[in-house]
Amino acid sequence: MFNARATHPTRRGILAAGGAVGLGAVLAACGDDDADSGGSGKEAGAAGSGPWSFKDDRGTTVKLDKVPTKIVAFTGVAAALHDYGVQVEGVFGPTTTKDGKPDVQAGDLDVDKVTVLGNEWGKLNVEKYAALAPEVLVTTTFDTAGTLWSVPEESKDKIAKLAPSVAVSVFDRQLTQPLQRMWELADSLGADMKAKKVTDAKAAFEKAAARLRAAAKAKPEIRVLAGSASPELFYVSGTNLSVDLEYFKALGVNFVEPSEEAKKATGGWFESLSWENVDKYPADVIIMDDRASTIQPADITEGTWKQLPAVKAGQVISRSPEPILSYDKCTPLLDNLAEAIENAKKVG
């Protein structure tokens, strides 16, 4: 496996852990590590006239003569901006499934109305990107170096010359932080953040957070395991570093934690288990990586999996390790976990 702080991630590593996994290599930092001091720096109103600037989570400030409209974004970021009424022209990352339907990371994005520059992680067609004449590229970052998520390492320099980039950090923070940063970015891009749909979504998120906190408090004995499946291995995520798990833990959820020694090989993210040892950690509820690049619970054929108490009890739900960073899309993540804990029986 890889060390997230020292080497480039393998594709398998990116799929693993139900966690952010991937985490680019620590390269020369793109600006100061200033994750919590950024601001929209918006100088233009929703009308889109006048100059625009945004200080991202790398500490990098992008300045343009006007609010950008030719936006290219990682699919999940595009989906979040879409929820706030900001449309993008091009996307890169998992966008459509083999049957042409929107990938889980596309959310409510109309995939037929965007130019797909690469339909899997780490793919971005430079020629098609250039043809769009992009004004800004927006994605996330999963490390302190500001490595741009899903931007191909081999062509990152060419891509950087075509348009400035904005990165929202989802590394070692609680979910509410990148949610707020995406809110600020959408606001700077002219979204109507006072629209009823937007304010209702934020209120629903806060209500769901209170529900999860209450559920965890009422049933502290329920142990939750965050997993991800590949043909060869089963991955158990630790709560450190992942935005969703760190937040759920802060709300009181009792998570299974792999040992620090076991996580060393992955830079602290997760532990890899053979399918024979999938029962290493007792759990009452299992939350499984929902990305299309992983094996979904209904398709796992391993007998050891089927014998897990939580599986036999039907206490398995999905998890979004790369959550779409809008309040609308994150609310169900809270509600689903709260419901699972509320209804769970102690089996592990």
C-alpha positions as CSV (number, residue, x, y, z in Angstrom):
1,M,0.0,0.0,0.0
2,F,1.0,3.6,0.0
3,N,2.0,6.2,2.5
4,A,-0.4,9.1,1.9
5,R,2.2,11.6,3.1
6,A,5.1,10.4,1.1
7,T,4.2,8.6,-2.1
8,H,1.8,8.7,-5.0
9,P,-1.5,6.8,-4.4
10,T,-2.2,3.6,-6.3
11,R,-5.5,3.2,-7.9
12,R,-6.4,0.5,-5.5
13,G,-5.5,2.8,-2.6
14,I,-7.8,5.4,-4.0
15,L,-10.7,2.9,-3.9
16,A,-9.8,1.6,-0.5
17,A,-10.7,2.5,3.0
18,G,-14.0,3.9,2.3
19,G,-12.2,7.0,3.0
20,A,-10.8,9.7,1.1
21,V,-8.0,7.3,0.3
22,G,-6.1,8.5,-2.6
23,L,-4.6,11.5,-1.0
24,G,-2.1,12.7,-3.4
25,A,1.6,12.7,-2.7
26,V,3.1,15.4,-0.8
27,L,4.6,17.6,-3.4
28,A,5.7,21.2,-3.2
29,A,2.9,22.9,-1.4
30,C,0.6,25.0,-3.6
31,G,0.6,28.1,-1.4
32,D,0.5,28.2,2.4
33,D,-1.5,25.7,4.3
34,D,-4.3,28.1,5.3
35,A,-7.3,25.9,5.4
36,D,-9.4,27.8,7.9
37,S,-8.6,31.4,7.1
38,G,-9.9,31.6,3.6
39,G,-12.8,33.7,2.5
40,S,-14.8,34.3,-0.6
41,G,-13.1,37.6,-1.2
42,K,-16.2,38.3,-3.4
43,E,-16.0,41.7,-5.0
44,A,-18.8,41.2,-7.4
45,G,-22.5,40.7,-6.9
46,A,-24.8,38.0,-8.2
47,A,-25.1,40.0,-11.4
48,G,-21.6,38.9,-12.3
49,S,-20.1,42.3,-13.1
50,G,-16.8,43.5,-11.7
51,P,-13.7,41.6,-10.5
52,W,-13.8,38.2,-8.7
53,S,-11.5,36.7,-6.2
54,F,-11.5,33.6,-4.0
55,K,-9.0,32.4,-1.4
56,D,-9.0,28.7,-1.4
57,D,-7.9,26.1,1.2
58,R,-4.4,26.1,-0.1
59,G,-4.1,29.7,0.8
60,T,-4.1,30.5,-2.9
61,T,-6.1,33.5,-4.0
62,V,-7.5,33.4,-7.6
63,K,-8.3,36.8,-9.1
64,L,-10.3,37.3,-12.3
65,D,-11.7,40.3,-14.1
66,K,-15.2,39.0,-13.7
67,V,-17.1,36.2,-12.0
68,P,-16.2,33.1,-13.9
69,T,-18.9,31.3,-15.9
70,K,-16.7,28.8,-17.8
71,I,-16.2,26.5,-14.9
72,V,-14.7,23.0,-15.0
73,A,-15.0,20.9,-11.8
74,F,-14.5,17.5,-10.4
75,T,-17.9,15.8,-10.7
76,G,-18.7,15.8,-7.0
77,V,-17.9,19.5,-6.8
78,A,-19.9,20.2,-9.8
79,A,-22.8,18.4,-8.2
80,A,-22.5,20.5,-5.0
81,L,-22.4,23.8,-7.0
82,H,-25.4,22.6,-9.0
83,D,-27.4,22.3,-5.8
84,Y,-26.7,26.0,-5.2
85,G,-27.6,27.0,-8.7
86,V,-24.1,27.3,-10.1
87,Q,-23.7,25.5,-13.4
88,V,-20.4,24.2,-14.8
89,E,-19.4,23.6,-18.4
90,G,-17.1,20.6,-18.0
91,V,-16.5,17.8,-15.4
92,F,-13.9,15.2,-14.7
93,G,-14.2,12.2,-12.5
94,P,-16.8,9.5,-12.2
95,T,-19.8,11.0,-14.0
96,T,-21.9,8.3,-15.7
97,T,-22.2,4.5,-15.1
98,K,-21.7,1.9,-17.8
99,D,-25.4,2.2,-18.7
100,G,-25.2,5.9,-19.1
101,K,-27.0,6.8,-15.8
102,P,-25.5,9.5,-13.5
103,D,-22.8,8.1,-11.2
104,V,-23.5,8.4,-7.4
105,Q,-21.0,11.2,-7.3
106,A,-22.9,13.2,-9.9
107,G,-25.8,13.9,-7.6
108,D,-28.6,15.8,-9.4
109,L,-26.2,17.1,-12.1
110,D,-27.7,16.9,-15.6
111,V,-24.9,14.8,-17.0
112,D,-26.2,15.3,-20.6
113,K,-25.6,19.1,-20.3
114,V,-21.9,19.0,-19.3
115,T,-18.8,18.1,-21.2
116,V,-17.2,15.0,-19.6
117,L,-13.5,15.4,-19.8
118,G,-12.8,12.1,-18.1
119,N,-15.3,9.6,-16.7
120,E,-13.1,8.1,-14.0
121,W,-10.8,9.2,-11.3
122,G,-7.5,10.6,-12.6
123,K,-8.6,11.2,-16.1
124,L,-8.8,14.6,-17.7
125,N,-8.5,15.1,-21.5
126,V,-6.2,18.2,-21.8
127,E,-7.2,18.9,-25.4
128,K,-11.0,18.9,-24.6
129,Y,-10.3,20.9,-21.5
130,A,-8.4,23.6,-23.5
131,A,-11.2,23.7,-26.1
132,L,-13.6,24.8,-23.4
133,A,-11.5,27.9,-22.8
134,P,-12.0,27.4,-19.0
135,E,-11.8,30.3,-16.6
136,V,-11.3,28.3,-13.5
137,L,-10.9,24.6,-12.4
138,V,-12.5,23.6,-9.1
139,T,-11.8,20.4,-7.2
140,T,-11.0,19.1,-3.7
141,T,-7.7,18.3,-2.0
142,F,-7.0,15.4,0.3
143,D,-3.6,16.4,1.7
144,T,-1.7,19.3,3.2
145,A,0.2,19.8,0.0
146,G,-2.9,20.9,-1.9
147,T,-2.7,18.1,-4.5
148,L,-5.7,18.6,-6.8
149,W,-8.0,15.6,-6.6
150,S,-8.4,13.6,-9.8
151,V,-6.1,16.0,-11.8
152,P,-3.7,13.6,-13.6
153,E,-0.2,13.8,-12.3
154,E,1.3,13.4,-15.7
155,S,-0.5,16.4,-17.2
156,K,-1.0,18.6,-14.2
157,D,1.4,21.3,-15.4
158,K,-0.3,21.6,-18.8
159,I,-3.6,21.8,-17.1
160,A,-2.4,24.5,-14.7
161,K,-1.4,26.7,-17.6
162,L,-4.9,26.8,-19.1
163,A,-6.8,28.2,-16.1
164,P,-6.3,28.9,-12.4
165,S,-7.5,26.3,-9.9
166,V,-9.5,26.5,-6.6
167,A,-9.3,23.7,-4.1
168,V,-11.6,22.9,-1.1
169,S,-9.9,20.8,1.5
170,V,-11.5,17.6,2.7
171,F,-8.4,16.5,4.6
172,D,-8.5,16.0,8.4
173,R,-11.5,18.2,8.9
174,Q,-15.0,17.7,10.1
175,L,-17.7,17.8,7.4
176,T,-19.1,21.1,8.4
177,Q,-15.9,22.9,7.4
178,P,-15.8,22.0,3.7
179,L,-19.6,22.4,3.6
180,Q,-19.1,26.0,4.7
181,R,-16.3,26.5,2.2
182,M,-18.4,25.2,-0.7
183,W,-21.2,27.5,0.5
184,E,-18.8,30.5,0.4
185,L,-17.5,29.5,-3.1
186,A,-21.0,29.2,-4.5
187,D,-21.9,32.5,-2.9
188,S,-18.8,34.1,-4.6
189,L,-19.9,32.7,-7.9
190,G,-23.3,34.5,-7.7
191,A,-25.5,31.8,-6.2
192,D,-28.6,33.0,-4.3
193,M,-27.7,31.7,-0.9
194,K,-31.0,33.2,0.6
195,A,-33.2,31.1,-1.7
196,K,-35.7,29.0,0.3
197,K,-34.3,25.8,-1.2
198,V,-30.9,26.6,0.0
199,T,-31.8,27.8,3.5
200,D,-34.2,24.9,4.0
201,A,-31.4,22.5,3.1
202,K,-29.1,24.0,5.7
203,A,-31.8,23.8,8.3
204,A,-32.5,20.2,7.4
205,F,-28.8,19.3,7.8
206,E,-28.8,20.9,11.3
207,K,-31.9,18.9,12.3
208,A,-30.3,15.7,11.0
209,A,-27.1,16.4,12.9
210,A,-29.2,16.8,16.1
211,R,-30.9,13.5,15.3
212,L,-27.7,11.6,14.9
213,R,-26.2,13.1,18.1
214,A,-29.4,12.0,19.9
215,A,-29.3,8.5,18.4
216,A,-25.6,8.0,19.3
217,K,-26.2,9.2,22.9
218,A,-29.2,6.9,23.3
219,K,-27.3,3.8,22.0
220,P,-23.6,4.3,22.9
221,E,-23.1,0.5,22.8
222,I,-23.8,0.3,19.1
223,R,-20.4,0.0,17.3
224,V,-20.2,1.2,13.7
225,L,-17.6,0.0,11.2
226,A,-16.8,1.9,8.0
227,G,-15.8,-0.5,5.3
228,S,-15.0,-0.8,1.6
229,A,-14.7,-3.8,-0.6
230,S,-12.5,-4.9,-3.5
231,P,-12.1,-8.4,-5.0
232,E,-8.9,-9.1,-2.9
233,L,-9.3,-7.1,0.2
234,F,-11.7,-5.6,2.7
235,Y,-10.8,-2.2,4.1
236,V,-11.7,-0.8,7.5
237,S,-11.5,2.9,7.8
238,G,-10.3,4.8,10.9
239,T,-12.1,8.0,11.7
240,N,-9.1,10.2,11.5
241,L,-8.6,12.3,8.3
242,S,-12.0,11.5,6.7
243,V,-14.5,14.5,6.8
244,D,-17.6,12.4,7.3
245,L,-16.3,10.0,9.9
246,E,-14.6,12.8,11.9
247,Y,-17.9,14.6,12.0
248,F,-20.0,11.6,12.9
249,K,-17.5,10.7,15.7
250,A,-17.7,14.3,17.0
251,L,-21.5,13.8,17.2
252,G,-20.9,10.8,19.4
253,V,-21.0,7.8,17.0
254,N,-19.1,4.8,18.4
255,F,-16.8,3.7,15.6
256,V,-14.6,0.7,15.2
257,E,-11.0,2.0,15.1
258,P,-8.2,0.0,13.5
259,S,-5.0,0.2,15.4
260,E,-2.5,2.9,14.6
261,E,0.1,0.3,13.8
262,A,-2.3,-1.3,11.3
263,K,-2.9,2.0,9.6
264,K,0.7,3.0,9.2
265,A,1.0,1.5,5.7
266,T,-1.8,3.7,4.5
267,G,-0.7,7.0,6.0
268,G,-3.2,6.6,8.9
269,W,-6.4,6.1,6.8
270,F,-7.4,2.5,7.0
271,E,-6.5,-1.2,7.6
272,S,-6.5,-3.8,4.8
273,L,-7.9,-7.2,5.7
274,S,-8.1,-10.4,3.8
275,W,-11.6,-11.7,3.3
276,E,-10.7,-14.6,5.7
277,N,-10.2,-12.0,8.4
278,V,-13.1,-9.8,7.7
279,D,-14.5,-10.6,11.1
280,K,-11.6,-9.2,13.0
281,Y,-13.6,-6.3,14.4
282,P,-17.0,-6.9,16.1
283,A,-19.6,-4.4,14.7
284,D,-23.3,-3.8,15.0
285,V,-23.7,-1.6,12.0
286,I,-21.6,-1.5,8.9
287,I,-21.5,1.5,6.6
288,M,-20.1,0.6,3.1
289,D,-18.4,2.7,0.5
290,D,-21.1,3.6,-2.2
291,R,-18.7,4.5,-5.0
292,A,-19.2,2.6,-8.3
293,S,-15.5,1.6,-8.3
294,T,-16.0,-0.6,-5.2
295,I,-18.0,-3.8,-4.7
296,Q,-21.4,-3.1,-3.2
297,P,-22.8,-5.2,-0.4
298,A,-25.4,-7.0,-2.5
299,D,-22.6,-8.2,-4.8
300,I,-20.2,-9.5,-2.2
301,T,-20.1,-13.3,-2.5
302,E,-17.5,-14.1,0.2
303,G,-18.9,-16.5,2.8
304,T,-17.1,-14.8,5.6
305,W,-18.9,-11.5,4.8
306,K,-22.3,-13.2,4.8
307,Q,-21.6,-14.6,8.3
308,L,-20.9,-11.3,9.9
309,P,-23.6,-10.6,12.6
310,A,-24.3,-7.1,11.2
311,V,-24.8,-8.6,7.7
312,K,-27.1,-11.4,8.9
313,A,-29.1,-8.8,10.9
314,G,-29.5,-6.6,7.9
315,Q,-27.7,-3.7,9.6
316,V,-25.6,-2.6,6.6
317,I,-26.1,0.8,5.0
318,S,-24.2,2.9,2.4
319,R,-21.6,5.5,3.1
320,S,-20.3,8.3,0.8
321,P,-16.6,8.6,1.4
322,E,-16.5,11.5,-1.1
323,P,-19.7,13.3,0.0
324,I,-21.2,15.9,-2.4
325,L,-20.5,19.0,-0.4
326,S,-23.9,20.6,-0.3
327,Y,-26.3,20.6,2.7
328,D,-28.9,18.9,0.5
329,K,-26.7,15.9,-0.2
330,C,-25.1,15.6,3.2
331,T,-28.4,15.6,5.1
332,P,-29.4,12.0,4.1
333,L,-25.9,10.8,5.2
334,L,-26.8,11.9,8.7
335,D,-30.4,10.7,8.7
336,N,-29.5,7.3,7.3
337,L,-26.9,6.7,9.9
338,A,-29.1,8.0,12.7
339,E,-31.9,5.7,11.5
340,A,-29.6,2.7,11.4
341,I,-28.4,3.3,15.0
342,E,-31.9,4.0,16.2
343,N,-33.1,0.6,14.8
344,A,-29.9,-1.4,15.5
345,K,-29.7,-4.4,17.7
346,K,-26.5,-5.2,19.6
347,V,-25.1,-8.1,17.5
348,G,-21.4,-7.6,17.3
